Amino acid sequence: MWVILPAVSLAIVHIAGDNLAVVPDMAAILGSSIYITTVVAYLVFGVLITGISAWIGVKTGQELIVVVRRVFGSRGKKLMALAIIAVCIPASALTGGYFSGWIINAASGIPHAYSSLLCITFFAVLATGGGNEFLRLSNYFSLLLIPALTLLAASFAFPTQPVAPVLDIGDVNWSLVLALIGYNAGGMRPALVVEAAAYLTRRKNKAIILAVVAKLVEGVITLIVAHIVIVAGTEGPMALSGAVANRFGAHWDLL
């Protein structure tokens, strides 16, 4: 129980735009091949990278940047920082701007170009330390994600089709796999996993198990999200909200 509950909580923290926006929209485009693509990206490579990151934290007891500087010097630290920025900036622009802009556009009618800029500005303010109460409230609100997705999946009679036909390795979209690896296992996430594992060094291998289980839970949730979109037959952008509207009505899709 010490591992399961924290792992589920950590998985909820990790769930971001790629899980709830990018993967569902790709499911609407790729169809059934999104299943094996998601498995490879999240449950294979994502778990592997997470496990290695947690192992580094347990073995060193230090943050990733500190470890990189100790091993590779000041130049290594700078390269690591650039690598993190190279993932975080486009990821923030995509999910914090493009997809969030669609939500504001649907809710208010503000043109998408302006709503995207508004969202990026808002998230930038939050990133600098503003709106701490809003961040705390949104984190608590995110706890409703798992029961909400479970209810949505159940409403579509999950599962509704045999999985054997979609487990064809030839259907893996490797371009999307590479993009999702960079998105869901890159940027700040390895650094945060290393730091969390370093904090839990007294737990030793249990800290690694915690990180791996959390990534597995995140991958399973993402797989369920993709399946909901496939079953609902909705289209992007924001295909997941379309599935909600399909089942519960248009006034629920913004939730």
Secondary structure, 3 states (H helix, E strand, C coil): CCCHHHHHHHHHHHCCHHHHHHHHHHHHHHCCHHHHHHHHHHHHHHHHHHHHHHHHHHHHCCCHHHHHHHHHHHHHHHHHHHHHHHHHHHHHHHHHHHHHHHHHHHHHCCCHHHHHHHHHHHHHHHHCCCCHHHHHHHHHHHHHHHHHHHHHHHHCCCCCCCCHHHCCHHHCCHHHHHHHHHHHCCCHHHHHHHHHHHHCHHHCHHHHHHHHHHHHHHHHHHHHHHHHHHHHCCCCCCHHHHHHHHHHCHHHCCC
